[in-house]
Amino acid sequence: MGFFKDFKSFLLKGDIVNLATAVIVGGAFGKIVTSFTKDVLMPPIGMLLGGVKFTELKYVLKEAVVNGDEVVSEAVTINYGIFIQTIMDFIIIGFCIFMILKAYEKSKKKEEEAPAAPAGPTQEELLAEIRDELKRQNTK
């Protein structure tokens, strides 16, 4: 039973829970960026380049062999268009992470630079002021 207790303790540690959350959110973020690249960014770029669809860019090493309606062997291709799109995904994700980290660092600097609240007079200083005021009142 000690093994399962240790395993449960390991899984419920804050670090592992934070890591699991980050992986799940990162996976969802990756899907968003992939869709943004594929569905929003690449079509206008392809249009500007003369109607190129990046997912269809490929270099054919061997043509498919077709006998009537039957495909005897599939074509062998290097799909460099999909690779270009994946590189674009990587660049966009990297840029987003860079911007998030820059904002985080900027907020940390503001916290560090924020001046501490001005300290009021110490007890000794207050007592000295009271003493001096009492002396002045007694000498009048």
N, CA, C and O atoms as a GROMACS GRO file, in nm:
protein
  560
    1MET      N    1   0.081  -0.121   0.000
    1MET     CA    2   0.000   0.000   0.000
    1MET      C    3   0.085   0.127   0.000
    1MET      O    4   0.039   0.232  -0.045
    2GLY      N    5   0.209   0.118   0.050
    2GLY     CA    6   0.297   0.234   0.057
    2GLY      C    7   0.326   0.292  -0.080
    2GLY      O    8   0.336   0.414  -0.096
    3PHE      N    9   0.339   0.205  -0.180
    3PHE     CA   10   0.368   0.250  -0.316
    3PHE      C   11   0.255   0.338  -0.368
    3PHE      O   12   0.281   0.446  -0.423
    4PHE      N   13   0.130   0.294  -0.351
    4PHE     CA   14   0.015   0.370  -0.402
    4PHE      C   15  -0.003   0.501  -0.324
    4PHE      O   16  -0.043   0.602  -0.381
    5LYS      N   17   0.027   0.497  -0.195
    5LYS     CA   18   0.018   0.619  -0.114
    5LYS      C   19   0.122   0.721  -0.162
    5LYS      O   20   0.092   0.840  -0.175
    6ASP      N   21   0.244   0.674  -0.188
    6ASP     CA   22   0.349   0.762  -0.239
    6ASP      C   23   0.313   0.817  -0.376
    6ASP      O   24   0.336   0.935  -0.404
    7PHE      N   25   0.256   0.731  -0.461
    7PHE     CA   26   0.217   0.773  -0.596
    7PHE      C   27   0.107   0.877  -0.589
    7PHE      O   28   0.111   0.977  -0.661
    8LYS      N   29   0.008   0.856  -0.503
    8LYS     CA   30  -0.102   0.952  -0.486
    8LYS      C   31  -0.046   1.086  -0.436
    8LYS      O   32  -0.085   1.192  -0.484
    9SER      N   33   0.043   1.078  -0.339
    9SER     CA   34   0.105   1.200  -0.285
    9SER      C   35   0.181   1.274  -0.395
    9SER      O   36   0.176   1.397  -0.402
   10PHE      N   37   0.252   1.201  -0.479
   10PHE     CA   38   0.326   1.261  -0.591
   10PHE      C   39   0.231   1.331  -0.688
   10PHE      O   40   0.257   1.443  -0.731
   11LEU      N   41   0.121   1.263  -0.722
   11LEU     CA   42   0.027   1.320  -0.818
   11LEU      C   43  -0.043   1.444  -0.765
   11LEU      O   44  -0.078   1.534  -0.842
   12LEU      N   45  -0.064   1.450  -0.636
   12LEU     CA   46  -0.139   1.561  -0.580
   12LEU      C   47  -0.051   1.676  -0.533
   12LEU      O   48  -0.102   1.774  -0.477
   13LYS      N   49   0.079   1.667  -0.554
   13LYS     CA   50   0.167   1.778  -0.522
   13LYS      C   51   0.131   1.896  -0.611
   13LYS      O   52   0.086   1.879  -0.724
   14GLY      N   53   0.151   2.014  -0.559
   14GLY     CA   54   0.119   2.135  -0.635
   14GLY      C   55   0.194   2.145  -0.766
   14GLY      O   56   0.138   2.189  -0.867
   15ASP      N   57   0.321   2.104  -0.767
   15ASP     CA   58   0.401   2.117  -0.888
   15ASP      C   59   0.345   2.032  -1.001
   15ASP      O   60   0.336   2.079  -1.115
   16ILE      N   61   0.307   1.908  -0.971
   16ILE     CA   62   0.258   1.819  -1.077
   16ILE      C   63   0.121   1.866  -1.127
   16ILE      O   64   0.092   1.854  -1.246
   17VAL      N   65   0.039   1.918  -1.037
   17VAL     CA   66  -0.092   1.970  -1.078
   17VAL      C   67  -0.073   2.092  -1.167
   17VAL      O   68  -0.140   2.106  -1.269
   18ASN      N   69   0.019   2.180  -1.129
   18ASN     CA   70   0.048   2.299  -1.212
   18ASN      C   71   0.102   2.258  -1.348
   18ASN      O   72   0.065   2.317  -1.450
   19LEU      N   73   0.189   2.158  -1.350
   19LEU     CA   74   0.245   2.110  -1.476
   19LEU      C   75   0.136   2.052  -1.565
   19LEU      O   76   0.131   2.080  -1.685
   20ALA      N   77   0.049   1.970  -1.507
   20ALA     CA   78  -0.061   1.911  -1.585
   20ALA      C   79  -0.152   2.019  -1.641
   20ALA      O   80  -0.195   2.012  -1.756
   21THR      N   81  -0.181   2.120  -1.560
   21THR     CA   82  -0.265   2.231  -1.607
   21THR      C   83  -0.197   2.304  -1.722
   21THR      O   84  -0.260   2.338  -1.822
   22ALA      N   85  -0.068   2.328  -1.708
   22ALA     CA   86   0.006   2.397  -1.814
   22ALA      C   87   0.007   2.317  -1.943
   22ALA      O   88  -0.005   2.375  -2.051
   23VAL      N   89   0.021   2.185  -1.933
   23VAL     CA   90   0.022   2.101  -2.053
   23VAL      C   91  -0.113   2.107  -2.123
   23VAL      O   92  -0.120   2.118  -2.245
   24ILE      N   93  -0.220   2.099  -2.046
   24ILE     CA   94  -0.355   2.102  -2.105
   24ILE      C   95  -0.382   2.237  -2.170
   24ILE      O   96  -0.430   2.243  -2.283
   25VAL      N   97  -0.351   2.346  -2.099
   25VAL     CA   98  -0.373   2.480  -2.155
   25VAL      C   99  -0.282   2.501  -2.276
   25VAL      O  100  -0.324   2.560  -2.375
   26GLY      N  101  -0.158   2.453  -2.267
   26GLY     CA  102  -0.066   2.466  -2.380
   26GLY      C  103  -0.115   2.391  -2.503
   26GLY      O  104  -0.102   2.440  -2.615
   27GLY      N  105  -0.172   2.272  -2.483
   27GLY     CA  106  -0.227   2.196  -2.596
   27GLY      C  107  -0.342   2.269  -2.662
   27GLY      O  108  -0.351   2.275  -2.784
   28ALA      N  109  -0.430   2.326  -2.580
   28ALA     CA  110  -0.542   2.403  -2.635
   28ALA      C  111  -0.492   2.527  -2.708
   28ALA      O  112  -0.542   2.563  -2.814
   29PHE      N  113  -0.392   2.593  -2.650
   29PHE     CA  114  -0.334   2.712  -2.711
   29PHE      C  115  -0.271   2.677  -2.845
   29PHE      O  116  -0.283   2.752  -2.942
   30GLY      N  117  -0.204   2.562  -2.850
   30GLY     CA  118  -0.144   2.516  -2.975
   30GLY      C  119  -0.248   2.496  -3.085
   30GLY      O  120  -0.224   2.531  -3.200
   31LYS      N  121  -0.363   2.441  -3.048
   31LYS     CA  122  -0.471   2.422  -3.147
   31LYS      C  123  -0.522   2.556  -3.198
   31LYS      O  124  -0.552   2.571  -3.316
   32ILE      N  125  -0.533   2.653  -3.107
   32ILE     CA  126  -0.580   2.786  -3.148
   32ILE      C  127  -0.480   2.849  -3.246
   32ILE      O  128  -0.520   2.904  -3.348
   33VAL      N  129  -0.352   2.840  -3.214
   33VAL     CA  130  -0.250   2.899  -3.301
   33VAL      C  131  -0.246   2.826  -3.435
   33VAL      O  132  -0.230   2.890  -3.539
   34THR      N  133  -0.259   2.694  -3.432
   34THR     CA  134  -0.260   2.618  -3.558
   34THR      C  135  -0.376   2.661  -3.645
   34THR      O  136  -0.360   2.681  -3.766
   35SER      N  137  -0.494   2.675  -3.586
   35SER     CA  138  -0.610   2.719  -3.662
   35SER      C  139  -0.590   2.861  -3.713
   35SER      O  140  -0.623   2.891  -3.828
   36PHE      N  141  -0.535   2.949  -3.629
   36PHE     CA  142  -0.510   3.087  -3.671
   36PHE      C  143  -0.416   3.089  -3.792
   36PHE      O  144  -0.440   3.160  -3.889
   37THR      N  145  -0.310   3.010  -3.784
   37THR     CA  146  -0.213   3.007  -3.894
   37THR      C  147  -0.276   2.950  -4.020
   37THR      O  148  -0.268   3.009  -4.127
   38LYS      N  149  -0.339   2.833  -4.005
   38LYS     CA  150  -0.394   2.760  -4.120
   38LYS      C  151  -0.514   2.831  -4.182
   38LYS      O  152  -0.525   2.841  -4.304
   39ASP      N  153  -0.605   2.879  -4.097
   39ASP     CA  154  -0.734   2.929  -4.147
   39ASP      C  155  -0.741   3.080  -4.164
   39ASP      O  156  -0.825   3.129  -4.240
   40VAL      N  157  -0.656   3.155  -4.095
   40VAL     CA  158  -0.664   3.301  -4.101
   40VAL      C  159  -0.542   3.363  -4.169
   40VAL      O  160  -0.555   3.449  -4.256
   41LEU      N  161  -0.423   3.319  -4.129
   41LEU     CA  162  -0.301   3.383  -4.176
   41LEU      C  163  -0.255   3.335  -4.313
   41LEU      O  164  -0.221   3.415  -4.400
   42MET      N  165  -0.254   3.204  -4.334
   42MET     CA  166  -0.198   3.148  -4.457
   42MET      C  167  -0.282   3.176  -4.583
   42MET      O  168  -0.224   3.197  -4.689
   43PRO      N  169  -0.416   3.175  -4.577
   43PRO     CA  170  -0.491   3.204  -4.702
   43PRO      C  171  -0.458   3.339  -4.764
   43PRO      O  172  -0.436   3.345  -4.885
   44PRO      N  173  -0.452   3.450  -4.685
   44PRO     CA  174  -0.414   3.576  -4.751
   44PRO      C  175  -0.270   3.575  -4.803
   44PRO      O  176  -0.240   3.632  -4.908
   45ILE      N  177  -0.180   3.510  -4.728
   45ILE     CA  178  -0.042   3.502  -4.776
   45ILE      C  179  -0.037   3.424  -4.906
   45ILE      O  180   0.032   3.463  -5.000
   46GLY      N  181  -0.110   3.313  -4.912
   46GLY     CA  182  -0.118   3.234  -5.035
   46GLY      C  183  -0.177   3.314  -5.150
   46GLY      O  184  -0.131   3.305  -5.264
   47MET      N  185  -0.281   3.394  -5.119
   47MET     CA  186  -0.344   3.477  -5.222
   47MET      C  187  -0.245   3.581  -5.275
   47MET      O  188  -0.238   3.606  -5.395
   48LEU      N  189  -0.167   3.642  -5.182
   48LEU     CA  190  -0.067   3.740  -5.225
   48LEU      C  191   0.041   3.676  -5.311
   48LEU      O  192   0.101   3.744  -5.394
   49LEU      N  193   0.066   3.547  -5.290
   49LEU     CA  194   0.168   3.476  -5.368
   49LEU      C  195   0.108   3.408  -5.492
   49LEU      O  196   0.170   3.318  -5.549
   50GLY      N  197  -0.009   3.451  -5.533
   50GLY     CA  198  -0.067   3.399  -5.657
   50GLY      C  199  -0.159   3.280  -5.637
   50GLY      O  200  -0.166   3.193  -5.724
   51GLY      N  201  -0.229   3.274  -5.526
   51GLY     CA  202  -0.326   3.167  -5.504
   51GLY      C  203  -0.265   3.037  -5.456
   51GLY      O  204  -0.324   2.930  -5.476
   52VAL      N  205  -0.150   3.043  -5.395
   52VAL     CA  206  -0.082   2.922  -5.346
   52VAL      C  207  -0.153   2.872  -5.221
   52VAL      O  208  -0.181   2.949  -5.130
   53LYS      N  209  -0.183   2.741  -5.217
   53LYS     CA  210  -0.234   2.677  -5.097
   53LYS      C  211  -0.116   2.599  -5.038
   53LYS      O  212  -0.072   2.499  -5.094
   54PHE      N  213  -0.067   2.646  -4.924
   54PHE     CA  214   0.055   2.590  -4.868
   54PHE      C  215   0.043   2.442  -4.837
   54PHE      O  216   0.140   2.367  -4.851
   55THR      N  217  -0.075   2.398  -4.796
   55THR     CA  218  -0.090   2.256  -4.761
   55THR      C  219  -0.080   2.167  -4.885
   55THR      O  220  -0.059   2.046  -4.872
   56GLU      N  221  -0.093   2.225  -5.002
   56GLU     CA  222  -0.085   2.146  -5.125
   56GLU      C  223   0.054   2.152  -5.190
   56GLU      O  224   0.078   2.085  -5.290
   57LEU      N  225   0.145   2.231  -5.133
   57LEU     CA  226   0.280   2.238  -5.189
   57LEU      C  227   0.356   2.111  -5.155
   57LEU      O  228   0.367   2.073  -5.038
   58LYS      N  229   0.406   2.045  -5.257
   58LYS     CA  230   0.482   1.922  -5.235
   58LYS      C  231   0.572   1.894  -5.353
   58LYS      O  232   0.550   1.944  -5.464
   59TYR      N  233   0.672   1.814  -5.327
   59TYR     CA  234   0.763   1.769  -5.430
   59TYR      C  235   0.738   1.619  -5.447
   59TYR      O  236   0.749   1.542  -5.352
   60VAL      N  237   0.703   1.579  -5.570
   60VAL     CA  238   0.669   1.439  -5.596
   60VAL      C  239   0.797   1.362  -5.630
   60VAL      O  240   0.865   1.391  -5.728
   61LEU      N  241   0.827   1.263  -5.545
   61LEU     CA  242   0.941   1.176  -5.570
   61LEU      C  243   0.903   1.062  -5.664
   61LEU      O  244   0.982   1.021  -5.748
   62LYS      N  245   0.780   1.013  -5.648
   62LYS     CA  246   0.732   0.904  -5.732
   62LYS      C  247   0.583   0.922  -5.751
   62LYS      O  248   0.508   0.933  -5.653
   63GLU      N  249   0.539   0.924  -5.876
   63GLU     CA  250   0.397   0.940  -5.906
   63GLU      C  251   0.319   0.817  -5.861
   63GLU      O  252   0.374   0.707  -5.851
   64ALA      N  253   0.192   0.837  -5.834
   64ALA     CA  254   0.104   0.726  -5.798
   64ALA      C  255   0.082   0.640  -5.922
   64ALA      O  256   0.078   0.690  -6.034
   65VAL      N  257   0.069   0.511  -5.899
   65VAL     CA  258   0.040   0.419  -6.010
   65VAL      C  259  -0.108   0.384  -6.000
   65VAL      O  260  -0.154   0.329  -5.900
   66VAL      N  261  -0.182   0.417  -6.108
   66VAL     CA  262  -0.326   0.394  -6.110
   66VAL      C  263  -0.358   0.301  -6.226
   66VAL      O  264  -0.310   0.322  -6.338
   67ASN      N  265  -0.439   0.198  -6.200
   67ASN     CA  266  -0.483   0.104  -6.302
   67ASN      C  267  -0.634   0.113  -6.306
   67ASN      O  268  -0.704   0.047  -6.229
   68GLY      N  269  -0.685   0.195  -6.397
   68GLY     CA  270  -0.830   0.215  -6.404
   68GLY      C  271  -0.874   0.298  -6.284
   68GLY      O  272  -0.828   0.410  -6.263
   69ASP      N  273  -0.965   0.240  -6.204
   69ASP     CA  274  -1.013   0.308  -6.083
   69ASP      C  275  -0.934   0.265  -5.960
   69ASP      O  276  -0.956   0.319  -5.852
   70GLU      N  277  -0.843   0.171  -5.976
   70GLU     CA  278  -0.770   0.116  -5.863
   70GLU      C  279  -0.632   0.180  -5.851
   70GLU      O  280  -0.558   0.188  -5.949
   71VAL      N  281  -0.599   0.225  -5.728
   71VAL     CA  282  -0.466   0.281  -5.702
   71VAL      C  283  -0.375   0.165  -5.664
   71VAL      O  284  -0.393   0.101  -5.561
   72VAL      N  285  -0.276   0.139  -5.751
   72VAL     CA  286  -0.184   0.029  -5.728
   72VAL      C  287  -0.080   0.068  -5.623
   72VAL      O  288  -0.050  -0.011  -5.533
   73SER      N  289  -0.026   0.189  -5.632
   73SER     CA  290   0.067   0.239  -5.530
   73SER      C  291   0.048   0.390  -5.517
   73SER      O  292   0.027   0.461  -5.616
   74GLU      N  293   0.056   0.436  -5.395
   74GLU     CA  294   0.038   0.578  -5.365
   74GLU      C  295   0.160   0.657  -5.412
   74GLU      O  296   0.269   0.602  -5.430
   75ALA      N  297   0.138   0.786  -5.433
   75ALA     CA  298   0.249   0.874  -5.468
   75ALA      C  299   0.338   0.894  -5.346
   75ALA      O  300   0.292   0.893  -5.232
   76VAL      N  301   0.466   0.911  -5.372
   76VAL     CA  302   0.562   0.941  -5.266
   76VAL      C  303   0.599   1.088  -5.281
   76VAL      O  304   0.653   1.129  -5.384
   77THR      N  305   0.568   1.167  -5.176
   77THR     CA  306   0.589   1.312  -5.186
   77THR      C  307   0.659   1.366  -5.063
   77THR      O  308   0.653   1.309  -4.955
   78ILE      N  309   0.725   1.479  -5.083
   78ILE     CA  310   0.779   1.558  -4.972
   78ILE      C  311   0.686   1.678  -4.960
   78ILE      O  312   0.682   1.763  -5.048
   79ASN      N  313   0.611   1.684  -4.850
   79ASN     CA  314   0.508   1.786  -4.830
   79ASN      C  315   0.567   1.910  -4.762
   79ASN      O  316   0.542   1.934  -4.643
   80TYR      N  317   0.644   1.987  -4.836
   80TYR     CA  318   0.712   2.102  -4.777
   80TYR      C  319   0.616   2.215  -4.743
   80TYR      O  320   0.650   2.298  -4.659
   81GLY      N  321   0.499   2.222  -4.804
   81GLY     CA  322   0.400   2.325  -4.771
   81GLY      C  323   0.348   2.309  -4.630
   81GLY      O  324   0.333   2.408  -4.558
   82ILE      N  325   0.321   2.186  -4.589
   82ILE     CA  326   0.276   2.159  -4.452
   82ILE      C  327   0.389   2.195  -4.355
   82ILE      O  328   0.363   2.246  -4.246
   83PHE      N  329   0.512   2.167  -4.395
   83PHE     CA  330   0.628   2.201  -4.312
   83PHE      C  331   0.638   2.353  -4.294
   83PHE      O  332   0.664   2.401  -4.184
   84ILE      N  333   0.616   2.429  -4.402
   84ILE     CA  334   0.620   2.576  -4.394
   84ILE      C  335   0.512   2.624  -4.297
   84ILE      O  336   0.536   2.713  -4.215
   85GLN      N  337   0.393   2.565  -4.306
   85GLN     CA  338   0.284   2.604  -4.217
   85GLN      C  339   0.318   2.571  -4.071
   85GLN      O  340   0.286   2.649  -3.982
   86THR      N  341   0.382   2.458  -4.047
   86THR     CA  342   0.422   2.420  -3.911
   86THR      C  343   0.526   2.518  -3.858
   86THR      O  344   0.524   2.553  -3.740
   87ILE      N  345   0.618   2.561  -3.943
   87ILE     CA  346   0.717   2.662  -3.902
   87ILE      C  347   0.647   2.793  -3.865
   87ILE      O  348   0.684   2.858  -3.768
   88MET      N  349   0.545   2.831  -3.942
   88MET     CA  350   0.469   2.952  -3.911
   88MET      C  351   0.400   2.937  -3.775
   88MET      O  352   0.399   3.031  -3.695
   89ASP      N  353   0.344   2.819  -3.748
   89ASP     CA  354   0.282   2.792  -3.617
   89ASP      C  355   0.385   2.814  -3.506
   89ASP      O  356   0.356   2.880  -3.406
   90PHE      N  357   0.503   2.759  -3.525
   90PHE     CA  358   0.610   2.769  -3.426
   90PHE      C  359   0.647   2.915  -3.401
   90PHE      O  360   0.664   2.957  -3.286
   91ILE      N  361   0.661   2.992  -3.508
   91ILE     CA  362   0.700   3.132  -3.495
   91ILE      C  363   0.591   3.210  -3.421
   91ILE      O  364   0.622   3.293  -3.335
   92ILE      N  365   0.466   3.184  -3.453
   92ILE     CA  366   0.357   3.256  -3.387
   92ILE      C  367   0.350   3.218  -3.239
   92ILE      O  368   0.334   3.306  -3.154
   93ILE      N  369   0.361   3.089  -3.208
   93ILE     CA  370   0.360   3.046  -3.068
   93ILE      C  371   0.477   3.108  -2.994
   93ILE      O  372   0.461   3.158  -2.882
   94GLY      N  373   0.595   3.106  -3.054
   94GLY     CA  374   0.713   3.167  -2.993
   94GLY      C  375   0.693   3.315  -2.968
   94GLY      O  376   0.732   3.366  -2.863
   95PHE      N  377   0.633   3.385  -3.063
   95PHE     CA  378   0.608   3.528  -3.048
   95PHE      C  379   0.509   3.554  -2.934
   95PHE      O  380   0.529   3.645  -2.854
   96CYS      N  381   0.403   3.473  -2.927
   96CYS     CA  382   0.304   3.489  -2.819
   96CYS      C  383   0.368   3.466  -2.683
   96CYS      O  384   0.345   3.543  -2.590
   97ILE      N  385   0.447   3.362  -2.671
   97ILE     CA  386   0.514   3.334  -2.544
   97ILE      C  387   0.611   3.447  -2.510
   97ILE      O  388   0.620   3.488  -2.394
   98PHE      N  389   0.683   3.497  -2.609
   98PHE     CA  390   0.775   3.609  -2.588
   98PHE      C  391   0.700   3.730  -2.534
   98PHE      O  392   0.746   3.795  -2.440
   99MET      N  393   0.584   3.762  -2.594
   99MET     CA  394   0.506   3.878  -2.551
   99MET      C  395   0.453   3.859  -2.408
   99MET      O  396   0.452   3.953  -2.329
  100ILE      N  397   0.409   3.738  -2.376
  100ILE     CA  398   0.359   3.710  -2.241
  100ILE      C  399   0.472   3.726  -2.140
  100ILE      O  400   0.453   3.787  -2.035
  101LEU      N  401   0.590   3.672  -2.172
  101LEU     CA  402   0.704   3.684  -2.080
  101LEU      C  403   0.749   3.828  -2.065
  101LEU      O  404   0.787   3.870  -1.955
  102LYS      N  405   0.747   3.905  -2.173
  102LYS     CA  406   0.784   4.047  -2.164
  102LYS      C  407   0.687   4.120  -2.072
  102LYS      O  408   0.730   4.201  -1.989
  103ALA      N  409   0.558   4.094  -2.086
  103ALA     CA  410   0.458   4.159  -2.000
  103ALA      C  411   0.479   4.116  -1.855
  103ALA      O  412   0.466   4.198  -1.764
  104TYR      N  413   0.509   3.989  -1.833
  104TYR     CA  414   0.533   3.939  -1.698
  104TYR      C  415   0.655   4.008  -1.636
  104TYR      O  416   0.650   4.052  -1.521
  105GLU      N  417   0.764   4.016  -1.712
  105GLU     CA  418   0.885   4.082  -1.662
  105GLU      C  419   0.860   4.229  -1.632
  105GLU      O  420   0.910   4.283  -1.533
  106LYS      N  421   0.782   4.294  -1.718
  106LYS     CA  422   0.750   4.435  -1.698
  106LYS      C  423   0.669   4.454  -1.570
  106LYS      O  424   0.692   4.549  -1.495
  107SER      N  425   0.574   4.364  -1.544
  107SER     CA  426   0.494   4.376  -1.422
  107SER      C  427   0.580   4.349  -1.298
  107SER      O  428   0.560   4.411  -1.194
  108LYS      N  429   0.676   4.256  -1.310
  108LYS     CA  430   0.766   4.229  -1.198
  108LYS      C  431   0.854   4.352  -1.169
  108LYS      O  432   0.877   4.385  -1.053
  109LYS      N  433   0.903   4.418  -1.274
  109LYS     CA  434   0.986   4.537  -1.255
  109LYS      C  435   0.906   4.647  -1.186
  109LYS      O  436   0.958   4.716  -1.099
  110LYS      N  437   0.778   4.663  -1.225
  110LYS     CA  438   0.695   4.766  -1.163
  110LYS      C  439   0.676   4.736  -1.015
  110LYS      O  440   0.676   4.827  -0.933
  111GLU      N  441   0.660   4.608  -0.981
  111GLU     CA  442   0.646   4.572  -0.840
  111GLU      C  443   0.773   4.603  -0.763
  111GLU      O  444   0.769   4.652  -0.650
  112GLU      N  445   0.888   4.574  -0.826
  112GLU     CA  446   1.016   4.599  -0.759
  112GLU      C  447   1.043   4.748  -0.746
  112GLU      O  448   1.096   4.793  -0.645
  113GLU      N  449   1.006   4.826  -0.849
  113GLU     CA  450   1.034   4.969  -0.849
  113GLU      C  451   0.936   5.047  -0.763
  113GLU      O  452   0.966   5.160  -0.723
  114ALA      N  453   0.820   4.992  -0.734
  114ALA     CA  454   0.721   5.063  -0.654
  114ALA      C  455   0.782   5.098  -0.519
  114ALA      O  456   0.830   5.011  -0.446
  115PRO      N  457   0.779   5.226  -0.487
  115PRO     CA  458   0.842   5.265  -0.360
  115PRO      C  459   0.759   5.212  -0.243
  115PRO      O  460   0.637   5.203  -0.249
  116ALA      N  461   0.830   5.180  -0.139
  116ALA     CA  462   0.762   5.134  -0.018
  116ALA      C  463   0.684   5.251   0.041
  116ALA      O  464   0.723   5.367   0.024
  117ALA      N  465   0.578   5.219   0.108
  117ALA     CA  466   0.498   5.324   0.171
  117ALA      C  467   0.588   5.404   0.266
  117ALA      O  468   0.668   5.346   0.340
  118PRO      N  469   0.575   5.535   0.264
  118PRO     CA  470   0.662   5.614   0.351
  118PRO      C  471   0.638   5.576   0.497
  118PRO      O  472   0.524   5.570   0.544
  119ALA      N  473   0.746   5.551   0.563
  119ALA     CA  474   0.735   5.510   0.703
  119ALA      C  475   0.707   5.634   0.788
  119ALA      O  476   0.766   5.739   0.767
  120GLY      N  477   0.616   5.619   0.881
  120GLY     CA  478   0.585   5.729   0.972
  120GLY      C  479   0.694   5.738   1.078
  120GLY      O  480   0.789   5.660   1.080
  121PRO      N  481   0.680   5.833   1.165
  121PRO     CA  482   0.780   5.848   1.270
  121PRO      C  483   0.779   5.725   1.362
  121PRO      O  484   0.674   5.664   1.386
  122THR      N  485   0.894   5.693   1.413
  122THR     CA  486   0.905   5.580   1.505
  122THR      C  487   0.846   5.617   1.640
  122THR      O  488   0.818   5.734   1.666
  123GLN      N  489   0.828   5.517   1.725
  123GLN     CA  490   0.776   5.542   1.860
  123GLN      C  491   0.866   5.639   1.936
  123GLN      O  492   0.819   5.729   2.005
  124GLU      N  493   0.994   5.619   1.921
  124GLU     CA  494   1.089   5.705   1.991
  124GLU      C  495   1.076   5.850   1.946
  124GLU      O  496   1.080   5.942   2.028
  125GLU      N  497   1.060   5.869   1.814
  125GLU     CA  498   1.045   6.005   1.762
  125GLU      C  499   0.917   6.070   1.812
  125GLU      O  500   0.916   6.187   1.848
  126LEU      N  501   0.807   5.992   1.815
  126LEU     CA  502   0.682   6.045   1.867
  126LEU      C  503   0.693   6.082   2.015
  126LEU      O  504   0.648   6.188   2.058
  127LEU      N  505   0.755   5.992   2.091
  127LEU     CA  506   0.774   6.020   2.234
  127LEU      C  507   0.861   6.143   2.255
  127LEU      O  508   0.835   6.223   2.344
  128ALA      N  509   0.964   6.158   2.173
  128ALA     CA  510   1.051   6.276   2.184
  128ALA      C  511   0.973   6.403   2.152
  128ALA      O  512   0.991   6.505   2.219
  129GLU      N  513   0.885   6.398   2.051
  129GLU     CA  514   0.803   6.514   2.017
  129GLU      C  515   0.709   6.549   2.133
  129GLU      O  516   0.694   6.666   2.169
  130ILE      N  517   0.648   6.446   2.190
  130ILE     CA  518   0.557   6.469   2.303
  130ILE      C  519   0.634   6.530   2.421
  130ILE      O  520   0.586   6.624   2.484
  131ARG      N  521   0.751   6.476   2.450
  131ARG     CA  522   0.835   6.528   2.558
  131ARG      C  523   0.871   6.674   2.535
  131ARG      O  524   0.863   6.756   2.625
  132ASP      N  525   0.913   6.704   2.410
  132ASP     CA  526   0.952   6.842   2.378
  132ASP      C  527   0.833   6.937   2.390
  132ASP      O  528   0.847   7.049   2.439
  133GLU      N  529   0.716   6.891   2.346
  133GLU     CA  530   0.595   6.974   2.355
  133GLU      C  531   0.558   6.998   2.502
  133GLU      O  532   0.522   7.110   2.539
  134LEU      N  533   0.568   6.893   2.585
  134LEU     CA  534   0.538   6.908   2.726
  134LEU      C  535   0.637   7.005   2.792
  134LEU      O  536   0.597   7.086   2.875
  135LYS      N  537   0.764   6.998   2.757
  135LYS     CA  538   0.864   7.089   2.811
  135LYS      C  539   0.831   7.234   2.774
  135LYS      O  540   0.843   7.324   2.857
  136ARG      N  541   0.791   7.253   2.651
  136ARG     CA  542   0.756   7.388   2.605
  136ARG      C  543   0.637   7.442   2.680
  136ARG      O  544   0.633   7.559   2.719
  137GLN      N  545   0.538   7.355   2.701
  137GLN     CA  546   0.418   7.399   2.772
  137GLN      C  547   0.450   7.430   2.920
  137GLN      O  548   0.393   7.523   2.976
  138ASN      N  549   0.539   7.356   2.980
  138ASN     CA  550   0.575   7.377   3.122
  138ASN      C  551   0.660   7.502   3.140
  138ASN      O  552   0.657   7.563   3.247
  139THR      N  553   0.734   7.541   3.040
  139THR     CA  554   0.821   7.658   3.052
  139THR      C  555   0.744   7.787   3.026
  139THR      O  556   0.798   7.895   3.051
  140LYS      N  557   0.625   7.781   2.981
  140LYS     CA  558   0.547   7.902   2.951
  140LYS      C  559   0.485   7.959   3.072
  140LYS      O  560   0.416   8.060   3.065
   0.00000   0.00000   0.00000
